[in-house]
Amino acid sequence: MKTTLAVLTFFLATLTLSAQVGEKAPAFSLKDKDGNTVTLASLEGKVVVLNFWATWCPPCRAEIPDFKKVYQNYREKGVEIIGVSLDQKGWSAVRPFLKKWDINYPVVLGDAKIARAYGNIRSIPTTFIIDREGTITDSHVGAMSEDMLIKTFKKLL
């Protein structure tokens, strides 16, 4: 009985901690491949596409060309794409992948804290759209195409 109560309490606690559409996006501070700190606060005033992914994930790899194209075409219009790698092998796996795939948008190394803050990310890719004021306006589990991405953030520009 105590175990069931503990599991239920944990489950309810994670529900209240997870990021929801219509709520402020949880703050984060993560390092990019060059050791620079990327924070949500530093992206204020931009539409942010926050994409949780990993190098070993086939659907994640499938969406990368579209993310690159969207970043190239919309960055100057105020859209920032941040890839949050959840690779357990860290930068030793991610850096070579970024180079091989010629990824043109910022990528940071995620951790358990950000995964919990954004709803205990259980499936990747998972993408959040955050408006210029820092509110989550959309979330999507699964690969996103260029058209899907543009549709989710164009109204925010």
N, CA, C and O atoms as a GROMACS GRO file, in nm:
protein
  628
    1MET      N    1   0.082  -0.119   0.000
    1MET     CA    2   0.000   0.000   0.000
    1MET      C    3   0.087   0.126   0.000
    1MET      O    4   0.060   0.222  -0.073
    2LYS      N    5   0.193   0.125   0.083
    2LYS     CA    6   0.281   0.240   0.088
    2LYS      C    7   0.350   0.262  -0.047
    2LYS      O    8   0.368   0.376  -0.090
    3THR      N    9   0.387   0.153  -0.112
    3THR     CA   10   0.452   0.164  -0.243
    3THR      C   11   0.357   0.225  -0.345
    3THR      O   12   0.397   0.312  -0.423
    4THR      N   13   0.232   0.180  -0.345
    4THR     CA   14   0.133   0.234  -0.438
    4THR      C   15   0.112   0.383  -0.413
    4THR      O   16   0.104   0.461  -0.508
    5LEU      N   17   0.104   0.422  -0.288
    5LEU     CA   18   0.087   0.563  -0.254
    5LEU      C   19   0.208   0.645  -0.297
    5LEU      O   20   0.193   0.756  -0.347
    6ALA      N   21   0.327   0.591  -0.279
    6ALA     CA   22   0.450   0.661  -0.320
    6ALA      C   23   0.454   0.679  -0.471
    6ALA      O   24   0.490   0.786  -0.520
    7VAL      N   25   0.418   0.575  -0.545
    7VAL     CA   26   0.418   0.584  -0.692
    7VAL      C   27   0.314   0.685  -0.738
    7VAL      O   28   0.341   0.765  -0.828
    8LEU      N   29   0.196   0.682  -0.680
    8LEU     CA   30   0.090   0.776  -0.715
    8LEU      C   31   0.132   0.919  -0.684
    8LEU      O   32   0.108   1.010  -0.764
    9THR      N   33   0.193   0.941  -0.570
    9THR     CA   34   0.240   1.074  -0.533
    9THR      C   35   0.345   1.123  -0.632
    9THR      O   36   0.340   1.239  -0.674
   10PHE      N   37   0.439   1.037  -0.669
   10PHE     CA   38   0.542   1.075  -0.766
   10PHE      C   39   0.477   1.110  -0.900
   10PHE      O   40   0.513   1.211  -0.961
   11PHE      N   41   0.383   1.028  -0.946
   11PHE     CA   42   0.316   1.052  -1.073
   11PHE      C   43   0.243   1.187  -1.072
   11PHE      O   44   0.255   1.264  -1.167
   12LEU      N   45   0.170   1.214  -0.967
   12LEU     CA   46   0.098   1.342  -0.957
   12LEU      C   47   0.195   1.459  -0.950
   12LEU      O   48   0.168   1.565  -1.006
   13ALA      N   49   0.306   1.443  -0.881
   13ALA     CA   50   0.406   1.549  -0.872
   13ALA      C   51   0.465   1.580  -1.009
   13ALA      O   52   0.488   1.696  -1.042
   14THR      N   53   0.492   1.477  -1.088
   14THR     CA   54   0.550   1.501  -1.220
   14THR      C   55   0.449   1.566  -1.313
   14THR      O   56   0.487   1.642  -1.402
   15LEU      N   57   0.322   1.537  -1.294
   15LEU     CA   58   0.221   1.604  -1.376
   15LEU      C   59   0.219   1.753  -1.350
   15LEU      O   60   0.206   1.832  -1.443
   16THR      N   61   0.233   1.793  -1.226
   16THR     CA   62   0.229   1.935  -1.194
   16THR      C   63   0.357   2.005  -1.234
   16THR      O   64   0.358   2.128  -1.249
   17LEU      N   65   0.467   1.931  -1.251
   17LEU     CA   66   0.593   1.993  -1.288
   17LEU      C   67   0.613   2.002  -1.439
   17LEU      O   68   0.703   2.071  -1.486
   18SER      N   69   0.530   1.932  -1.516
   18SER     CA   70   0.554   1.927  -1.659
   18SER      C   71   0.503   2.051  -1.730
   18SER      O   72   0.405   2.113  -1.689
   19ALA      N   73   0.572   2.085  -1.838
   19ALA     CA   74   0.537   2.201  -1.917
   19ALA      C   75   0.409   2.173  -1.996
   19ALA      O   76   0.393   2.065  -2.054
   20GLN      N   77   0.319   2.269  -1.997
   20GLN     CA   78   0.192   2.254  -2.066
   20GLN      C   79   0.171   2.369  -2.164
   20GLN      O   80   0.218   2.480  -2.141
   21VAL      N   81   0.100   2.342  -2.273
   21VAL     CA   82   0.063   2.447  -2.367
   21VAL      C   83  -0.017   2.553  -2.292
   21VAL      O   84  -0.108   2.520  -2.215
   22GLY      N   85   0.018   2.679  -2.313
   22GLY     CA   86  -0.049   2.790  -2.246
   22GLY      C   87   0.024   2.838  -2.122
   22GLY      O   88  -0.010   2.943  -2.067
   23GLU      N   89   0.123   2.763  -2.077
   23GLU     CA   90   0.200   2.801  -1.958
   23GLU      C   91   0.337   2.855  -2.000
   23GLU      O   92   0.382   2.834  -2.112
   24LYS      N   93   0.400   2.925  -1.907
   24LYS     CA   94   0.536   2.973  -1.931
   24LYS      C   95   0.629   2.853  -1.947
   24LYS      O   96   0.619   2.754  -1.875
   25ALA      N   97   0.719   2.865  -2.043
   25ALA     CA   98   0.817   2.758  -2.064
   25ALA      C   99   0.916   2.756  -1.949
   25ALA      O  100   0.961   2.862  -1.904
   26PRO      N  101   0.951   2.639  -1.900
   26PRO     CA  102   1.050   2.630  -1.792
   26PRO      C  103   1.186   2.687  -1.836
   26PRO      O  104   1.232   2.662  -1.947
   27ALA      N  105   1.247   2.762  -1.747
   27ALA     CA  106   1.379   2.818  -1.774
   27ALA      C  107   1.482   2.706  -1.783
   27ALA      O  108   1.467   2.601  -1.721
   28PHE      N  109   1.585   2.731  -1.862
   28PHE     CA  110   1.696   2.636  -1.870
   28PHE      C  111   1.825   2.710  -1.894
   28PHE      O  112   1.826   2.823  -1.943
   29SER      N  113   1.934   2.646  -1.860
   29SER     CA  114   2.069   2.698  -1.884
   29SER      C  115   2.156   2.578  -1.918
   29SER      O  116   2.192   2.498  -1.832
   30LEU      N  117   2.190   2.565  -2.048
   30LEU     CA  118   2.263   2.449  -2.097
   30LEU      C  119   2.379   2.492  -2.186
   30LEU      O  120   2.376   2.602  -2.242
   31LYS      N  121   2.479   2.408  -2.198
   31LYS     CA  122   2.598   2.440  -2.276
   31LYS      C  123   2.586   2.388  -2.420
   31LYS      O  124   2.534   2.280  -2.445
   32ASP      N  125   2.635   2.471  -2.514
   32ASP     CA  126   2.642   2.427  -2.652
   32ASP      C  127   2.775   2.359  -2.678
   32ASP      O  128   2.855   2.342  -2.586
   33LYS      N  129   2.802   2.319  -2.802
   33LYS     CA  130   2.922   2.241  -2.835
   33LYS      C  131   3.051   2.318  -2.810
   33LYS      O  132   3.157   2.257  -2.795
   34ASP      N  133   3.043   2.451  -2.807
   34ASP     CA  134   3.161   2.533  -2.783
   34ASP      C  135   3.177   2.574  -2.636
   34ASP      O  136   3.269   2.647  -2.602
   35GLY      N  137   3.086   2.526  -2.551
   35GLY     CA  138   3.092   2.559  -2.409
   35GLY      C  139   3.018   2.686  -2.372
   35GLY      O  140   3.021   2.727  -2.256
   36ASN      N  141   2.950   2.748  -2.469
   36ASN     CA  142   2.872   2.868  -2.440
   36ASN      C  143   2.741   2.830  -2.374
   36ASN      O  144   2.682   2.726  -2.405
   37THR      N  145   2.695   2.914  -2.282
   37THR     CA  146   2.570   2.888  -2.213
   37THR      C  147   2.454   2.943  -2.295
   37THR      O  148   2.456   3.058  -2.339
   38VAL      N  149   2.353   2.860  -2.314
   38VAL     CA  150   2.230   2.900  -2.382
   38VAL      C  151   2.120   2.895  -2.278
   38VAL      O  152   2.099   2.794  -2.212
   39THR      N  153   2.048   3.007  -2.264
   39THR     CA  154   1.938   3.013  -2.168
   39THR      C  155   1.810   3.052  -2.242
   39THR      O  156   1.815   3.115  -2.347
   40LEU      N  157   1.697   3.014  -2.186
   40LEU     CA  158   1.570   3.056  -2.243
   40LEU      C  159   1.558   3.208  -2.234
   40LEU      O  160   1.507   3.272  -2.326
   41ALA      N  161   1.605   3.266  -2.125
   41ALA     CA  162   1.597   3.412  -2.107
   41ALA      C  163   1.672   3.486  -2.218
   41ALA      O  164   1.629   3.594  -2.259
   42SER      N  165   1.781   3.429  -2.266
   42SER     CA  166   1.859   3.496  -2.372
   42SER      C  167   1.785   3.494  -2.506
   42SER      O  168   1.825   3.564  -2.599
   43LEU      N  169   1.680   3.416  -2.516
   43LEU     CA  170   1.604   3.404  -2.641
   43LEU      C  171   1.474   3.483  -2.636
   43LEU      O  172   1.393   3.476  -2.728
   44GLU      N  173   1.454   3.559  -2.528
   44GLU     CA  174   1.332   3.639  -2.514
   44GLU      C  175   1.316   3.730  -2.635
   44GLU      O  176   1.412   3.788  -2.684
   45GLY      N  177   1.193   3.741  -2.683
   45GLY     CA  178   1.164   3.823  -2.800
   45GLY      C  179   1.170   3.745  -2.930
   45GLY      O  180   1.141   3.799  -3.036
   46LYS      N  181   1.209   3.618  -2.921
   46LYS     CA  182   1.214   3.532  -3.040
   46LYS      C  183   1.113   3.419  -3.024
   46LYS      O  184   1.075   3.382  -2.913
   47VAL      N  185   1.071   3.365  -3.136
   47VAL     CA  186   0.992   3.242  -3.135
   47VAL      C  187   1.092   3.128  -3.128
   47VAL      O  188   1.183   3.119  -3.210
   48VAL      N  189   1.076   3.041  -3.029
   48VAL     CA  190   1.173   2.934  -3.005
   48VAL      C  191   1.111   2.798  -3.039
   48VAL      O  192   1.002   2.765  -2.994
   49VAL      N  193   1.184   2.723  -3.120
   49VAL     CA  194   1.149   2.584  -3.149
   49VAL      C  195   1.248   2.500  -3.068
   49VAL      O  196   1.366   2.492  -3.102
   50LEU      N  197   1.200   2.438  -2.960
   50LEU     CA  198   1.284   2.359  -2.870
   50LEU      C  199   1.261   2.212  -2.902
   50LEU      O  200   1.154   2.158  -2.877
   51ASN      N  201   1.364   2.148  -2.957
   51ASN     CA  202   1.351   2.012  -3.010
   51ASN      C  203   1.438   1.915  -2.931
   51ASN      O  204   1.561   1.924  -2.935
   52PHE      N  205   1.374   1.821  -2.860
   52PHE     CA  206   1.445   1.716  -2.786
   52PHE      C  207   1.468   1.600  -2.882
   52PHE      O  208   1.375   1.553  -2.946
   53TRP      N  209   1.593   1.553  -2.891
   53TRP     CA  210   1.632   1.453  -2.989
   53TRP      C  211   1.754   1.376  -2.941
   53TRP      O  212   1.806   1.402  -2.833
   54ALA      N  213   1.799   1.280  -3.023
   54ALA     CA  214   1.923   1.206  -2.996
   54ALA      C  215   1.980   1.157  -3.128
   54ALA      O  216   1.908   1.140  -3.226
   55THR      N  217   2.111   1.135  -3.129
   55THR     CA  218   2.180   1.094  -3.252
   55THR      C  219   2.137   0.956  -3.300
   55THR      O  220   2.141   0.929  -3.420
   56TRP      N  221   2.096   0.869  -3.209
   56TRP     CA  222   2.061   0.731  -3.243
   56TRP      C  223   1.915   0.715  -3.285
   56TRP      O  224   1.871   0.604  -3.315
   57CYS      N  225   1.839   0.823  -3.289
   57CYS     CA  226   1.694   0.821  -3.312
   57CYS      C  227   1.661   0.843  -3.460
   57CYS      O  228   1.681   0.953  -3.511
   58PRO      N  229   1.611   0.740  -3.531
   58PRO     CA  230   1.580   0.756  -3.674
   58PRO      C  231   1.481   0.869  -3.707
   58PRO      O  232   1.507   0.944  -3.800
   59PRO      N  233   1.368   0.884  -3.634
   59PRO     CA  234   1.279   0.996  -3.666
   59PRO      C  235   1.346   1.133  -3.642
   59PRO      O  236   1.316   1.230  -3.712
   60CYS      N  237   1.435   1.138  -3.543
   60CYS     CA  238   1.507   1.263  -3.516
   60CYS      C  239   1.595   1.298  -3.637
   60CYS      O  240   1.599   1.412  -3.682
   61ARG      N  241   1.664   1.198  -3.687
   61ARG     CA  242   1.750   1.220  -3.804
   61ARG      C  243   1.668   1.260  -3.926
   61ARG      O  244   1.711   1.343  -4.006
   62ALA      N  245   1.549   1.202  -3.939
   62ALA     CA  246   1.464   1.231  -4.055
   62ALA      C  247   1.420   1.377  -4.059
   62ALA      O  248   1.403   1.433  -4.168
   63GLU      N  249   1.401   1.439  -3.942
   63GLU     CA  250   1.352   1.577  -3.942
   63GLU      C  251   1.464   1.681  -3.952
   63GLU      O  252   1.435   1.798  -3.975
   64ILE      N  253   1.588   1.642  -3.936
   64ILE     CA  254   1.700   1.738  -3.935
   64ILE      C  255   1.707   1.821  -4.063
   64ILE      O  256   1.724   1.943  -4.053
   65PRO      N  257   1.696   1.763  -4.183
   65PRO     CA  258   1.703   1.848  -4.303
   65PRO      C  259   1.596   1.958  -4.306
   65PRO      O  260   1.623   2.070  -4.350
   66ASP      N  261   1.476   1.926  -4.259
   66ASP     CA  262   1.370   2.027  -4.254
   66ASP      C  263   1.399   2.134  -4.149
   66ASP      O  264   1.374   2.252  -4.173
   67PHE      N  265   1.451   2.093  -4.035
   67PHE     CA  266   1.488   2.190  -3.932
   67PHE      C  267   1.596   2.285  -3.984
   67PHE      O  268   1.590   2.406  -3.961
   68LYS      N  269   1.694   2.230  -4.054
   68LYS     CA  270   1.801   2.313  -4.112
   68LYS      C  271   1.745   2.414  -4.210
   68LYS      O  272   1.783   2.531  -4.209
   69LYS      N  273   1.654   2.369  -4.295
   69LYS     CA  274   1.594   2.458  -4.395
   69LYS      C  275   1.512   2.568  -4.328
   69LYS      O  276   1.522   2.685  -4.365
   70VAL      N  277   1.431   2.531  -4.230
   70VAL     CA  278   1.350   2.629  -4.158
   70VAL      C  279   1.439   2.731  -4.087
   70VAL      O  280   1.412   2.851  -4.091
   71TYR      N  281   1.545   2.683  -4.024
   71TYR     CA  282   1.637   2.774  -3.954
   71TYR      C  283   1.700   2.872  -4.053
   71TYR      O  284   1.710   2.992  -4.025
   72GLN      N  285   1.743   2.823  -4.165
   72GLN     CA  286   1.805   2.908  -4.266
   72GLN      C  287   1.707   3.014  -4.317
   72GLN      O  288   1.746   3.129  -4.339
   73ASN      N  289   1.580   2.977  -4.335
   73ASN     CA  290   1.482   3.068  -4.393
   73ASN      C  291   1.411   3.158  -4.293
   73ASN      O  292   1.356   3.261  -4.332
   74TYR      N  293   1.410   3.122  -4.164
   74TYR     CA  294   1.331   3.197  -4.066
   74TYR      C  295   1.412   3.259  -3.953
   74TYR      O  296   1.356   3.333  -3.872
   75ARG      N  297   1.539   3.232  -3.946
   75ARG     CA  298   1.620   3.288  -3.837
   75ARG      C  299   1.616   3.440  -3.837
   75ARG      O  300   1.600   3.502  -3.733
   76GLU      N  301   1.630   3.499  -3.954
   76GLU     CA  302   1.629   3.646  -3.965
   76GLU      C  303   1.492   3.705  -3.933
   76GLU      O  304   1.480   3.825  -3.911
   77LYS      N  305   1.389   3.622  -3.931
   77LYS     CA  306   1.254   3.668  -3.901
   77LYS      C  307   1.220   3.651  -3.754
   77LYS      O  308   1.108   3.678  -3.712
   78GLY      N  309   1.318   3.606  -3.674
   78GLY     CA  310   1.297   3.596  -3.531
   78GLY      C  311   1.266   3.456  -3.478
   78GLY      O  312   1.215   3.442  -3.368
   79VAL      N  313   1.298   3.353  -3.557
   79VAL     CA  314   1.277   3.215  -3.512
   79VAL      C  315   1.412   3.156  -3.472
   79VAL      O  316   1.509   3.164  -3.548
   80GLU      N  317   1.418   3.098  -3.355
   80GLU     CA  318   1.541   3.032  -3.308
   80GLU      C  319   1.510   2.886  -3.282
   80GLU      O  320   1.418   2.853  -3.205
   81ILE      N  321   1.585   2.799  -3.344
   81ILE     CA  322   1.572   2.655  -3.319
   81ILE      C  323   1.684   2.614  -3.225
   81ILE      O  324   1.801   2.646  -3.249
   82ILE      N  325   1.648   2.544  -3.119
   82ILE     CA  326   1.747   2.490  -3.025
   82ILE      C  327   1.725   2.340  -3.018
   82ILE      O  328   1.619   2.293  -2.976
   83GLY      N  329   1.825   2.264  -3.059
   83GLY     CA  330   1.820   2.120  -3.045
   83GLY      C  331   1.873   2.082  -2.908
   83GLY      O  332   1.982   2.124  -2.869
   84VAL      N  333   1.797   2.003  -2.835
   84VAL     CA  334   1.839   1.957  -2.702
   84VAL      C  335   1.869   1.807  -2.712
   84VAL      O  336   1.778   1.724  -2.713
   85SER      N  337   1.997   1.775  -2.721
   85SER     CA  338   2.037   1.635  -2.734
   85SER      C  339   2.024   1.564  -2.599
   85SER      O  340   2.070   1.613  -2.496
   86LEU      N  341   1.961   1.449  -2.603
   86LEU     CA  342   1.947   1.366  -2.483
   86LEU      C  343   2.037   1.243  -2.490
   86LEU      O  344   2.011   1.142  -2.425
   87ASP      N  345   2.143   1.253  -2.570
   87ASP     CA  346   2.238   1.142  -2.583
   87ASP      C  347   2.311   1.118  -2.451
   87ASP      O  348   2.368   1.210  -2.393
   88GLN      N  349   2.308   0.994  -2.403
   88GLN     CA  350   2.376   0.961  -2.278
   88GLN      C  351   2.528   0.964  -2.293
   88GLN      O  352   2.599   0.982  -2.194
   89LYS      N  353   2.578   0.947  -2.414
   89LYS     CA  354   2.723   0.951  -2.435
   89LYS      C  355   2.776   1.093  -2.444
   89LYS      O  356   2.896   1.114  -2.458
   90GLY      N  357   2.688   1.191  -2.437
   90GLY     CA  358   2.729   1.331  -2.432
   90GLY      C  359   2.793   1.380  -2.560
   90GLY      O  360   2.764   1.333  -2.670
   91TRP      N  361   2.881   1.478  -2.542
   91TRP     CA  362   2.943   1.544  -2.657
   91TRP      C  363   3.028   1.450  -2.741
   91TRP      O  364   3.048   1.477  -2.859
   92SER      N  365   3.077   1.341  -2.684
   92SER     CA  366   3.158   1.248  -2.764
   92SER      C  367   3.075   1.187  -2.878
   92SER      O  368   3.129   1.151  -2.982
   93ALA      N  369   2.945   1.175  -2.858
   93ALA     CA  370   2.856   1.126  -2.964
   93ALA      C  371   2.798   1.241  -3.046
   93ALA      O  372   2.780   1.228  -3.167
   94VAL      N  373   2.771   1.353  -2.981
   94VAL     CA  374   2.699   1.462  -3.047
   94VAL      C  375   2.788   1.545  -3.140
   94VAL      O  376   2.747   1.576  -3.252
   95ARG      N  377   2.907   1.582  -3.095
   95ARG     CA  378   2.993   1.668  -3.178
   95ARG      C  379   3.019   1.611  -3.318
   95ARG      O  380   2.998   1.682  -3.416
   96PRO      N  381   3.063   1.485  -3.330
   96PRO     CA  382   3.085   1.431  -3.464
   96PRO      C  383   2.957   1.426  -3.549
   96PRO      O  384   2.960   1.446  -3.670
   97PHE      N  385   2.845   1.400  -3.482
   97PHE     CA  386   2.716   1.396  -3.551
   97PHE      C  387   2.681   1.533  -3.609
   97PHE      O  388   2.637   1.543  -3.723
   98LEU      N  389   2.702   1.638  -3.529
   98LEU     CA  390   2.672   1.774  -3.575
   98LEU      C  391   2.754   1.809  -3.699
   98LEU      O  392   2.705   1.870  -3.793
   99LYS      N  393   2.880   1.768  -3.696
   99LYS     CA  394   2.969   1.796  -3.809
   99LYS      C  395   2.926   1.717  -3.932
   99LYS      O  396   2.916   1.772  -4.042
  100LYS      N  397   2.901   1.588  -3.914
  100LYS     CA  398   2.862   1.502  -4.026
  100LYS      C  399   2.733   1.549  -4.092
  100LYS      O  400   2.721   1.546  -4.214
  101TRP      N  401   2.638   1.592  -4.012
  101TRP     CA  402   2.508   1.634  -4.063
  101TRP      C  403   2.504   1.784  -4.095
  101TRP      O  404   2.403   1.834  -4.144
  102ASP      N  405   2.614   1.855  -4.069
  102ASP     CA  406   2.624   1.998  -4.098
  102ASP      C  407   2.505   2.076  -4.041
  102ASP      O  408   2.440   2.154  -4.110
  103ILE      N  409   2.479   2.052  -3.914
  103ILE     CA  410   2.365   2.116  -3.848
  103ILE      C  411   2.396   2.264  -3.828
  103ILE      O  412   2.499   2.299  -3.770
  104ASN      N  413   2.306   2.350  -3.876
  104ASN     CA  414   2.328   2.494  -3.876
  104ASN      C  415   2.260   2.568  -3.762
  104ASN      O  416   2.273   2.690  -3.752
  105TYR      N  417   2.187   2.498  -3.677
  105TYR     CA  418   2.120   2.563  -3.564
  105TYR      C  419   2.188   2.518  -3.434
  105TYR      O  420   2.253   2.414  -3.429
  106PRO      N  421   2.171   2.599  -3.328
  106PRO     CA  422   2.236   2.565  -3.201
  106PRO      C  423   2.185   2.434  -3.141
  106PRO      O  424   2.066   2.403  -3.145
  107VAL      N  425   2.278   2.358  -3.086
  107VAL     CA  426   2.245   2.234  -3.017
  107VAL      C  427   2.311   2.239  -2.880
  107VAL      O  428   2.427   2.275  -2.866
  108VAL      N  429   2.233   2.202  -2.779
  108VAL     CA  430   2.283   2.197  -2.642
  108VAL      C  431   2.269   2.053  -2.593
  108VAL      O  432   2.194   1.974  -2.649
  109LEU      N  433   2.342   2.022  -2.488
  109LEU     CA  434   2.334   1.890  -2.427
  109LEU      C  435   2.234   1.897  -2.313
  109LEU      O  436   2.254   1.970  -2.216
  110GLY      N  437   2.126   1.820  -2.324
  110GLY     CA  438   2.024   1.820  -2.221
  110GLY      C  439   2.062   1.731  -2.105
  110GLY      O  440   2.162   1.658  -2.109
  111ASP      N  441   1.981   1.738  -2.001
  111ASP     CA  442   2.003   1.657  -1.882
  111ASP      C  443   1.867   1.616  -1.825
  111ASP      O  444   1.762   1.654  -1.879
  112ALA      N  445   1.870   1.540  -1.718
  112ALA     CA  446   1.745   1.493  -1.658
  112ALA      C  447   1.658   1.608  -1.610
  112ALA      O  448   1.536   1.599  -1.613
  113LYS      N  449   1.721   1.716  -1.565
  113LYS     CA  450   1.645   1.830  -1.512
  113LYS      C  451   1.557   1.893  -1.621
  113LYS      O  452   1.439   1.917  -1.597
  114ILE      N  453   1.614   1.918  -1.739
  114ILE     CA  454   1.532   1.980  -1.844
  114ILE      C  455   1.429   1.881  -1.898
  114ILE      O  456   1.318   1.920  -1.933
  115ALA      N  457   1.465   1.754  -1.905
  115ALA     CA  458   1.369   1.653  -1.951
  115ALA      C  459   1.249   1.647  -1.856
  115ALA      O  460   1.135   1.635  -1.902
  116ARG      N  461   1.273   1.655  -1.726
  116ARG     CA  462   1.164   1.657  -1.627
  116ARG      C  463   1.083   1.785  -1.640
  116ARG      O  464   0.960   1.781  -1.638
  117ALA      N  465   1.151   1.898  -1.653
  117ALA     CA  466   1.083   2.027  -1.658
  117ALA      C  467   0.987   2.036  -1.777
  117ALA      O  468   0.882   2.101  -1.768
  118TYR      N  469   1.024   1.971  -1.885
  118TYR     CA  470   0.939   1.975  -2.004
  118TYR      C  471   0.850   1.851  -2.016
  118TYR      O  472   0.814   1.810  -2.126
  119GLY      N  473   0.816   1.792  -1.904
  119GLY     CA  474   0.716   1.687  -1.903
  119GLY      C  475   0.768   1.546  -1.905
  119GLY      O  476   0.704   1.456  -1.959
  120ASN      N  477   0.886   1.525  -1.845
  120ASN     CA  478   0.942   1.389  -1.842
  120ASN      C  479   0.943   1.331  -1.984
  120ASN      O  480   0.874   1.232  -2.012
  121ILE      N  481   1.019   1.392  -2.070
  121ILE     CA  482   1.027   1.352  -2.210
  121ILE      C  483   1.045   1.201  -2.217
  121ILE      O  484   1.146   1.147  -2.173
  122ARG      N  485   0.946   1.133  -2.272
  122ARG     CA  486   0.948   0.987  -2.278
  122ARG      C  487   0.969   0.935  -2.419
  122ARG      O  488   1.005   0.819  -2.439
  123SER      N  489   0.946   1.022  -2.517
  123SER     CA  490   0.958   0.981  -2.656
  123SER      C  491   1.024   1.094  -2.733
  123SER      O  492   0.993   1.211  -2.712
  124ILE      N  493   1.114   1.058  -2.822
  124ILE     CA  494   1.178   1.159  -2.904
  124ILE      C  495   1.162   1.123  -3.051
  124ILE      O  496   1.154   1.006  -3.087
  125PRO      N  497   1.158   1.225  -3.134
  125PRO     CA  498   1.170   1.366  -3.102
  125PRO      C  499   1.043   1.422  -3.038
  125PRO      O  500   0.932   1.378  -3.069
  126THR      N  501   1.061   1.519  -2.951
  126THR     CA  502   0.952   1.598  -2.894
  126THR      C  503   0.990   1.744  -2.913
  126THR      O  504   1.101   1.785  -2.881
  127THR      N  505   0.896   1.822  -2.966
  127THR     CA  506   0.924   1.962  -2.998
  127THR      C  507   0.822   2.053  -2.931
  127THR      O  508   0.702   2.025  -2.930
  128PHE      N  509   0.872   2.163  -2.875
  128PHE     CA  510   0.789   2.266  -2.815
  128PHE      C  511   0.806   2.395  -2.894
  128PHE      O  512   0.918   2.429  -2.934
  129ILE      N  513   0.696   2.466  -2.915
  129ILE     CA  514   0.701   2.599  -2.977
  129ILE      C  515   0.673   2.699  -2.865
  129ILE      O  516   0.573   2.689  -2.794
  130ILE      N  517   0.763   2.796  -2.851
  130ILE     CA  518   0.755   2.895  -2.744
  130ILE      C  519   0.746   3.032  -2.808
  130ILE      O  520   0.829   3.067  -2.892
  131ASP      N  521   0.645   3.111  -2.770
  131ASP     CA  522   0.626   3.242  -2.832
  131ASP      C  523   0.726   3.345  -2.780
  131ASP      O  524   0.808   3.315  -2.694
  132ARG      N  525   0.718   3.466  -2.832
  132ARG     CA  526   0.813   3.573  -2.799
  132ARG      C  527   0.810   3.613  -2.652
  132ARG      O  528   0.905   3.672  -2.601
  133GLU      N  529   0.699   3.581  -2.583
  133GLU     CA  530   0.687   3.614  -2.441
  133GLU      C  531   0.726   3.497  -2.351
  133GLU      O  532   0.720   3.509  -2.229
  134GLY      N  533   0.764   3.385  -2.410
  134GLY     CA  534   0.808   3.270  -2.330
  134GLY      C  535   0.700   3.171  -2.294
  134GLY      O  536   0.718   3.089  -2.204
  135THR      N  537   0.585   3.178  -2.362
  135THR     CA  538   0.475   3.086  -2.336
  135THR      C  539   0.476   2.973  -2.438
  135THR      O  540   0.496   2.995  -2.557
  136ILE      N  541   0.454   2.852  -2.390
  136ILE     CA  542   0.446   2.736  -2.479
  136ILE      C  543   0.313   2.745  -2.555
  136ILE      O  544   0.206   2.749  -2.494
  137THR      N  545   0.321   2.747  -2.687
  137THR     CA  546   0.200   2.757  -2.769
  137THR      C  547   0.165   2.625  -2.837
  137THR      O  548   0.052   2.608  -2.883
  138ASP      N  549   0.260   2.534  -2.844
  138ASP     CA  550   0.234   2.406  -2.911
  138ASP      C  551   0.340   2.305  -2.868
  138ASP      O  552   0.451   2.342  -2.830
  139SER      N  553   0.304   2.178  -2.874
  139SER     CA  554   0.401   2.071  -2.852
  139SER      C  555   0.366   1.957  -2.946
  139SER      O  556   0.250   1.938  -2.983
  140HIS      N  557   0.467   1.882  -2.983
  140HIS     CA  558   0.447   1.774  -3.079
  140HIS      C  559   0.543   1.661  -3.048
  140HIS      O  560   0.663   1.684  -3.029
  141VAL      N  561   0.492   1.539  -3.044
  141VAL     CA  562   0.575   1.420  -3.027
  141VAL      C  563   0.582   1.351  -3.163
  141VAL      O  564   0.480   1.322  -3.225
  142GLY      N  565   0.704   1.325  -3.208
  142GLY     CA  566   0.726   1.264  -3.338
  142GLY      C  567   0.796   1.362  -3.431
  142GLY      O  568   0.809   1.480  -3.401
  143ALA      N  569   0.840   1.310  -3.544
  143ALA     CA  570   0.912   1.394  -3.641
  143ALA      C  571   0.821   1.501  -3.698
  143ALA      O  572   0.701   1.479  -3.718
  144MET      N  573   0.880   1.618  -3.724
  144MET     CA  574   0.806   1.729  -3.783
  144MET      C  575   0.867   1.764  -3.919
  144MET      O  576   0.989   1.766  -3.935
  145SER      N  577   0.780   1.790  -4.015
  145SER     CA  578   0.824   1.832  -4.148
  145SER      C  579   0.838   1.984  -4.150
  145SER      O  580   0.796   2.054  -4.058
  146GLU      N  581   0.897   2.034  -4.257
  146GLU     CA  582   0.910   2.178  -4.275
  146GLU      C  583   0.773   2.246  -4.269
  146GLU      O  584   0.757   2.346  -4.200
  147ASP      N  585   0.675   2.192  -4.340
  147ASP     CA  586   0.541   2.251  -4.341
  147ASP      C  587   0.477   2.251  -4.203
  147ASP      O  588   0.416   2.350  -4.163
  148MET      N  589   0.492   2.142  -4.130
  148MET     CA  590   0.437   2.135  -3.994
  148MET      C  591   0.501   2.240  -3.904
  148MET      O  592   0.431   2.310  -3.830
  149LEU      N  593   0.632   2.252  -3.911
  149LEU     CA  594   0.703   2.351  -3.829
  149LEU      C  595   0.654   2.492  -3.859
  149LEU      O  596   0.618   2.567  -3.767
  150ILE      N  597   0.652   2.527  -3.986
  150ILE     CA  598   0.611   2.662  -4.025
  150ILE      C  599   0.468   2.690  -3.980
  150ILE      O  600   0.439   2.798  -3.930
  151LYS      N  601   0.379   2.593  -3.997
  151LYS     CA  602   0.240   2.611  -3.956
  151LYS      C  603   0.228   2.640  -3.806
  151LYS      O  604   0.144   2.719  -3.765
  152THR      N  605   0.312   2.575  -3.725
  152THR     CA  606   0.301   2.592  -3.580
  152THR      C  607   0.354   2.726  -3.531
  152THR      O  608   0.308   2.776  -3.427
  153PHE      N  609   0.448   2.788  -3.603
  153PHE     CA  610   0.502   2.914  -3.551
  153PHE      C  611   0.473   3.037  -3.636
  153PHE      O  612   0.495   3.149  -3.590
  154LYS      N  613   0.425   3.021  -3.758
  154LYS     CA  614   0.407   3.136  -3.847
  154LYS      C  615   0.313   3.241  -3.786
  154LYS      O  616   0.337   3.361  -3.802
  155LYS      N  617   0.209   3.197  -3.719
  155LYS     CA  618   0.114   3.291  -3.659
  155LYS      C  619   0.177   3.372  -3.546
  155LYS      O  620   0.120   3.473  -3.503
  156LEU      N  621   0.293   3.330  -3.497
  156LEU     CA  622   0.359   3.398  -3.386
  156LEU      C  623   0.457   3.506  -3.433
  156LEU      O  624   0.508   3.583  -3.351
  157LEU      N  625   0.484   3.511  -3.562
  157LEU     CA  626   0.582   3.608  -3.614
  157LEU      C  627   0.523   3.746  -3.627
  157LEU      O  628   0.592   3.839  -3.669
   0.00000   0.00000   0.00000
